[in-house]
């Protein structure tokens, strides 16, 4: 890993690129669920 301690956090896309595929799938599913719930409440 080339991350230096105390440095700026990596960009979100960079983090997703480094994350396991399974983790990306979970994040996408929870994001979609949250989005749908929010839209349902606003409607």
N, CA, C and O atoms as a Maestro MAE file, in Angstrom:
{
 s_m_m2io_version
 :::
 2.0.0
}

f_m_ct {
 s_m_title
 :::
 protein
 m_atom[172] {
  # First column is atom index #
  i_m_mmod_type
  r_m_x_coord
  r_m_y_coord
  r_m_z_coord
  i_m_residue_number
  s_m_chain_name
  s_m_pdb_residue_name
  s_m_pdb_atom_name
  i_m_atomic_number
  :::
  1 25 0.845 -1.203 0.000 1 A "UNK " " N  " 7
  2 3 0.000 0.000 0.000 1 A "UNK " " CA " 6
  3 2 0.877 1.248 0.000 1 A "UNK " " C  " 6
  4 15 1.863 1.326 0.732 1 A "UNK " " O  " 8
  5 25 0.507 2.215 -0.824 2 A "UNK " " N  " 7
  6 3 1.321 3.426 -0.930 2 A "UNK " " CA " 6
  7 2 0.712 4.571 -0.132 2 A "UNK " " C  " 6
  8 15 1.116 5.722 -0.299 2 A "UNK " " O  " 8
  9 25 -0.253 4.275 0.732 3 A "UNK " " N  " 7
  10 3 -0.869 5.341 1.535 3 A "UNK " " CA " 6
  11 2 0.053 5.719 2.686 3 A "UNK " " C  " 6
  12 15 0.497 4.860 3.448 3 A "UNK " " O  " 8
  13 25 0.335 7.009 2.804 4 A "UNK " " N  " 7
  14 3 1.179 7.470 3.904 4 A "UNK " " CA " 6
  15 2 0.288 7.876 5.074 4 A "UNK " " C  " 6
  16 15 -0.738 8.522 4.864 4 A "UNK " " O  " 8
  17 25 0.655 7.513 6.299 5 A "UNK " " N  " 7
  18 3 -0.176 7.851 7.470 5 A "UNK " " CA " 6
  19 2 -0.316 9.357 7.625 5 A "UNK " " C  " 6
  20 15 0.659 10.093 7.476 5 A "UNK " " O  " 8
  21 25 -1.522 9.817 7.921 6 A "UNK " " N  " 7
  22 3 -1.751 11.243 8.109 6 A "UNK " " CA " 6
  23 2 -1.993 11.964 6.799 6 A "UNK " " C  " 6
  24 15 -2.227 13.173 6.791 6 A "UNK " " O  " 8
  25 25 -1.941 11.240 5.691 7 A "UNK " " N  " 7
  26 3 -2.165 11.866 4.385 7 A "UNK " " CA " 6
  27 2 -3.649 12.030 4.116 7 A "UNK " " C  " 6
  28 15 -4.477 11.568 4.902 7 A "UNK " " O  " 8
  29 25 -3.992 12.676 3.024 8 A "UNK " " N  " 7
  30 3 -5.408 12.874 2.677 8 A "UNK " " CA " 6
  31 2 -6.046 11.546 2.304 8 A "UNK " " C  " 6
  32 15 -5.376 10.678 1.743 8 A "UNK " " O  " 8
  33 25 -7.331 11.369 2.606 9 A "UNK " " N  " 7
  34 3 -8.016 10.110 2.271 9 A "UNK " " CA " 6
  35 2 -8.112 9.954 0.765 9 A "UNK " " C  " 6
  36 15 -8.208 10.951 0.051 9 A "UNK " " O  " 8
  37 25 -8.087 8.724 0.265 10 A "UNK " " N  " 7
  38 3 -8.190 8.487 -1.179 10 A "UNK " " CA " 6
  39 2 -9.553 8.905 -1.700 10 A "UNK " " C  " 6
  40 15 -10.529 8.948 -0.951 10 A "UNK " " O  " 8
  41 25 -9.612 9.211 -2.982 11 A "UNK " " N  " 7
  42 3 -10.889 9.594 -3.589 11 A "UNK " " CA " 6
  43 2 -11.867 8.416 -3.510 11 A "UNK " " C  " 6
  44 15 -11.441 7.261 -3.517 11 A "UNK " " O  " 8
  45 25 -13.177 8.700 -3.434 12 A "UNK " " N  " 7
  46 3 -14.181 7.620 -3.344 12 A "UNK " " CA " 6
  47 2 -14.027 6.600 -4.468 12 A "UNK " " C  " 6
  48 15 -14.080 5.396 -4.218 12 A "UNK " " O  " 8
  49 25 -13.836 7.067 -5.703 13 A "UNK " " N  " 7
  50 3 -13.681 6.132 -6.822 13 A "UNK " " CA " 6
  51 2 -12.444 5.282 -6.632 13 A "UNK " " C  " 6
  52 15 -12.454 4.090 -6.940 13 A "UNK " " O  " 8
  53 25 -11.380 5.880 -6.129 14 A "UNK " " N  " 7
  54 3 -10.143 5.126 -5.908 14 A "UNK " " CA " 6
  55 2 -10.377 4.044 -4.860 14 A "UNK " " C  " 6
  56 15 -9.877 2.927 -4.993 14 A "UNK " " O  " 8
  57 25 -11.137 4.377 -3.818 15 A "UNK " " N  " 7
  58 3 -11.423 3.398 -2.774 15 A "UNK " " CA " 6
  59 2 -12.252 2.244 -3.336 15 A "UNK " " C  " 6
  60 15 -11.986 1.078 -3.043 15 A "UNK " " O  " 8
  61 25 -13.265 2.580 -4.151 16 A "UNK " " N  " 7
  62 3 -14.098 1.529 -4.732 16 A "UNK " " CA " 6
  63 2 -13.269 0.637 -5.636 16 A "UNK " " C  " 6
  64 15 -13.476 -0.576 -5.680 16 A "UNK " " O  " 8
  65 25 -12.327 1.237 -6.362 17 A "UNK " " N  " 7
  66 3 -11.502 0.460 -7.289 17 A "UNK " " CA " 6
  67 2 -10.644 -0.542 -6.518 17 A "UNK " " C  " 6
  68 15 -10.349 -1.627 -7.020 17 A "UNK " " O  " 8
  69 25 -10.246 -0.179 -5.302 18 A "UNK " " N  " 7
  70 3 -9.370 -1.049 -4.516 18 A "UNK " " CA " 6
  71 2 -10.167 -2.049 -3.683 18 A "UNK " " C  " 6
  72 15 -9.608 -3.029 -3.190 18 A "UNK " " O  " 8
  73 25 -11.469 -1.809 -3.523 19 A "UNK " " N  " 7
  74 3 -12.291 -2.669 -2.672 19 A "UNK " " CA " 6
  75 2 -12.646 -3.964 -3.391 19 A "UNK " " C  " 6
  76 15 -12.686 -4.001 -4.621 19 A "UNK " " O  " 8
  77 25 -12.904 -5.023 -2.633 20 A "UNK " " N  " 7
  78 3 -13.326 -6.296 -3.242 20 A "UNK " " CA " 6
  79 2 -14.664 -6.131 -3.958 20 A "UNK " " C  " 6
  80 15 -15.479 -5.281 -3.597 20 A "UNK " " O  " 8
  81 25 -14.873 -6.961 -4.981 21 A "UNK " " N  " 7
  82 3 -16.109 -6.864 -5.760 21 A "UNK " " CA " 6
  83 2 -17.330 -7.081 -4.867 21 A "UNK " " C  " 6
  84 15 -18.344 -6.401 -5.023 21 A "UNK " " O  " 8
  85 25 -17.234 -8.021 -3.940 22 A "UNK " " N  " 7
  86 3 -18.376 -8.307 -3.059 22 A "UNK " " CA " 6
  87 2 -18.743 -7.075 -2.241 22 A "UNK " " C  " 6
  88 15 -19.923 -6.772 -2.059 22 A "UNK " " O  " 8
  89 25 -17.727 -6.366 -1.748 23 A "UNK " " N  " 7
  90 3 -17.987 -5.180 -0.945 23 A "UNK " " CA " 6
  91 2 -18.653 -4.103 -1.794 23 A "UNK " " C  " 6
  92 15 -19.567 -3.421 -1.329 23 A "UNK " " O  " 8
  93 25 -18.199 -3.947 -3.036 24 A "UNK " " N  " 7
  94 3 -18.805 -2.965 -3.942 24 A "UNK " " CA " 6
  95 2 -20.286 -3.297 -4.143 24 A "UNK " " C  " 6
  96 15 -21.136 -2.407 -4.147 24 A "UNK " " O  " 8
  97 25 -20.582 -4.590 -4.311 25 A "UNK " " N  " 7
  98 3 -21.972 -4.996 -4.502 25 A "UNK " " CA " 6
  99 2 -22.826 -4.649 -3.294 25 A "UNK " " C  " 6
  100 15 -23.956 -4.183 -3.436 25 A "UNK " " O  " 8
  101 25 -22.282 -4.877 -2.105 26 A "UNK " " N  " 7
  102 3 -23.045 -4.561 -0.887 26 A "UNK " " CA " 6
  103 2 -23.285 -3.063 -0.780 26 A "UNK " " C  " 6
  104 15 -24.386 -2.633 -0.437 26 A "UNK " " O  " 8
  105 25 -22.260 -2.266 -1.071 27 A "UNK " " N  " 7
  106 3 -22.404 -0.813 -0.990 27 A "UNK " " CA " 6
  107 2 -23.461 -0.340 -1.981 27 A "UNK " " C  " 6
  108 15 -24.296 0.503 -1.651 27 A "UNK " " O  " 8
  109 25 -23.423 -0.887 -3.202 28 A "UNK " " N  " 7
  110 3 -24.393 -0.486 -4.226 28 A "UNK " " CA " 6
  111 2 -25.807 -0.857 -3.792 28 A "UNK " " C  " 6
  112 15 -26.734 -0.063 -3.953 28 A "UNK " " O  " 8
  113 25 -25.976 -2.059 -3.243 29 A "UNK " " N  " 7
  114 3 -27.305 -2.495 -2.818 29 A "UNK " " CA " 6
  115 2 -27.847 -1.611 -1.702 29 A "UNK " " C  " 6
  116 15 -29.004 -1.193 -1.751 29 A "UNK " " O  " 8
  117 25 -27.022 -1.320 -0.696 30 A "UNK " " N  " 7
  118 3 -27.496 -0.498 0.417 30 A "UNK " " CA " 6
  119 2 -27.757 0.929 -0.047 30 A "UNK " " C  " 6
  120 15 -28.686 1.574 0.440 30 A "UNK " " O  " 8
  121 25 -26.952 1.432 -0.980 31 A "UNK " " N  " 7
  122 3 -27.168 2.784 -1.498 31 A "UNK " " CA " 6
  123 2 -28.489 2.844 -2.252 31 A "UNK " " C  " 6
  124 15 -29.260 3.787 -2.075 31 A "UNK " " O  " 8
  125 25 -28.756 1.849 -3.090 32 A "UNK " " N  " 7
  126 3 -30.004 1.817 -3.846 32 A "UNK " " CA " 6
  127 2 -31.192 1.708 -2.904 32 A "UNK " " C  " 6
  128 15 -32.203 2.381 -3.109 32 A "UNK " " O  " 8
  129 25 -31.091 0.878 -1.883 33 A "UNK " " N  " 7
  130 3 -32.182 0.712 -0.933 33 A "UNK " " CA " 6
  131 2 -32.458 2.030 -0.213 33 A "UNK " " C  " 6
  132 15 -33.611 2.433 -0.061 33 A "UNK " " O  " 8
  133 25 -31.397 2.694 0.226 34 A "UNK " " N  " 7
  134 3 -31.567 3.972 0.918 34 A "UNK " " CA " 6
  135 2 -32.193 4.997 -0.009 34 A "UNK " " C  " 6
  136 15 -33.069 5.758 0.402 34 A "UNK " " O  " 8
  137 25 -31.747 5.022 -1.259 35 A "UNK " " N  " 7
  138 3 -32.281 5.975 -2.236 35 A "UNK " " CA " 6
  139 2 -33.763 5.726 -2.464 35 A "UNK " " C  " 6
  140 15 -34.556 6.667 -2.487 35 A "UNK " " O  " 8
  141 25 -34.143 4.460 -2.633 36 A "UNK " " N  " 7
  142 3 -35.546 4.138 -2.878 36 A "UNK " " CA " 6
  143 2 -36.400 4.510 -1.674 36 A "UNK " " C  " 6
  144 15 -37.507 5.023 -1.836 36 A "UNK " " O  " 8
  145 25 -35.900 4.257 -0.470 37 A "UNK " " N  " 7
  146 3 -36.654 4.600 0.737 37 A "UNK " " CA " 6
  147 2 -36.833 6.110 0.826 37 A "UNK " " C  " 6
  148 15 -37.913 6.595 1.162 37 A "UNK " " O  " 8
  149 25 -35.760 6.858 0.521 38 A "UNK " " N  " 7
  150 3 -35.840 8.320 0.584 38 A "UNK " " CA " 6
  151 2 -36.854 8.843 -0.423 38 A "UNK " " C  " 6
  152 15 -37.661 9.712 -0.095 38 A "UNK " " O  " 8
  153 25 -36.820 8.322 -1.645 39 A "UNK " " N  " 7
  154 3 -37.764 8.759 -2.677 39 A "UNK " " CA " 6
  155 2 -39.190 8.418 -2.265 39 A "UNK " " C  " 6
  156 15 -40.112 9.202 -2.490 39 A "UNK " " O  " 8
  157 25 -39.371 7.237 -1.655 40 A "UNK " " N  " 7
  158 3 -40.703 6.838 -1.222 40 A "UNK " " CA " 6
  159 2 -41.243 7.777 -0.152 40 A "UNK " " C  " 6
  160 15 -42.436 8.083 -0.143 40 A "UNK " " O  " 8
  161 25 -40.384 8.235 0.746 41 A "UNK " " N  " 7
  162 3 -40.823 9.139 1.809 41 A "UNK " " CA " 6
  163 2 -41.170 10.514 1.245 41 A "UNK " " C  " 6
  164 15 -42.097 11.170 1.720 41 A "UNK " " O  " 8
  165 25 -40.419 10.948 0.226 42 A "UNK " " N  " 7
  166 3 -40.666 12.266 -0.353 42 A "UNK " " CA " 6
  167 2 -41.943 12.276 -1.184 42 A "UNK " " C  " 6
  168 15 -42.595 13.313 -1.308 42 A "UNK " " O  " 8
  169 25 -42.305 11.129 -1.754 43 A "UNK " " N  " 7
  170 3 -43.460 11.068 -2.650 43 A "UNK " " CA " 6
  171 2 -44.755 11.300 -1.878 43 A "UNK " " C  " 6
  172 15 -45.836 11.285 -2.466 43 A "UNK " " O  " 8
  :::
 }
 m_bond[171] {
  # First column is bond index #
  i_m_from
  i_m_to
  i_m_order
  :::
  1 1 2 1
  2 2 3 1
  3 3 4 2
  4 3 5 1
  5 5 6 1
  6 6 7 1
  7 7 8 2
  8 7 9 1
  9 9 10 1
  10 10 11 1
  11 11 12 2
  12 11 13 1
  13 13 14 1
  14 14 15 1
  15 15 16 2
  16 15 17 1
  17 17 18 1
  18 18 19 1
  19 19 20 2
  20 19 21 1
  21 21 22 1
  22 22 23 1
  23 23 24 2
  24 23 25 1
  25 25 26 1
  26 26 27 1
  27 27 28 2
  28 27 29 1
  29 29 30 1
  30 30 31 1
  31 31 32 2
  32 31 33 1
  33 33 34 1
  34 34 35 1
  35 35 36 2
  36 35 37 1
  37 37 38 1
  38 38 39 1
  39 39 40 2
  40 39 41 1
  41 41 42 1
  42 42 43 1
  43 43 44 2
  44 43 45 1
  45 45 46 1
  46 46 47 1
  47 47 48 2
  48 47 49 1
  49 49 50 1
  50 50 51 1
  51 51 52 2
  52 51 53 1
  53 53 54 1
  54 54 55 1
  55 55 56 2
  56 55 57 1
  57 57 58 1
  58 58 59 1
  59 59 60 2
  60 59 61 1
  61 61 62 1
  62 62 63 1
  63 63 64 2
  64 63 65 1
  65 65 66 1
  66 66 67 1
  67 67 68 2
  68 67 69 1
  69 69 70 1
  70 70 71 1
  71 71 72 2
  72 71 73 1
  73 73 74 1
  74 74 75 1
  75 75 76 2
  76 75 77 1
  77 77 78 1
  78 78 79 1
  79 79 80 2
  80 79 81 1
  81 81 82 1
  82 82 83 1
  83 83 84 2
  84 83 85 1
  85 85 86 1
  86 86 87 1
  87 87 88 2
  88 87 89 1
  89 89 90 1
  90 90 91 1
  91 91 92 2
  92 91 93 1
  93 93 94 1
  94 94 95 1
  95 95 96 2
  96 95 97 1
  97 97 98 1
  98 98 99 1
  99 99 100 2
  100 99 101 1
  101 101 102 1
  102 102 103 1
  103 103 104 2
  104 103 105 1
  105 105 106 1
  106 106 107 1
  107 107 108 2
  108 107 109 1
  109 109 110 1
  110 110 111 1
  111 111 112 2
  112 111 113 1
  113 113 114 1
  114 114 115 1
  115 115 116 2
  116 115 117 1
  117 117 118 1
  118 118 119 1
  119 119 120 2
  120 119 121 1
  121 121 122 1
  122 122 123 1
  123 123 124 2
  124 123 125 1
  125 125 126 1
  126 126 127 1
  127 127 128 2
  128 127 129 1
  129 129 130 1
  130 130 131 1
  131 131 132 2
  132 131 133 1
  133 133 134 1
  134 134 135 1
  135 135 136 2
  136 135 137 1
  137 137 138 1
  138 138 139 1
  139 139 140 2
  140 139 141 1
  141 141 142 1
  142 142 143 1
  143 143 144 2
  144 143 145 1
  145 145 146 1
  146 146 147 1
  147 147 148 2
  148 147 149 1
  149 149 150 1
  150 150 151 1
  151 151 152 2
  152 151 153 1
  153 153 154 1
  154 154 155 1
  155 155 156 2
  156 155 157 1
  157 157 158 1
  158 158 159 1
  159 159 160 2
  160 159 161 1
  161 161 162 1
  162 162 163 1
  163 163 164 2
  164 163 165 1
  165 165 166 1
  166 166 167 1
  167 167 168 2
  168 167 169 1
  169 169 170 1
  170 170 171 1
  171 171 172 2
  :::
 }
}
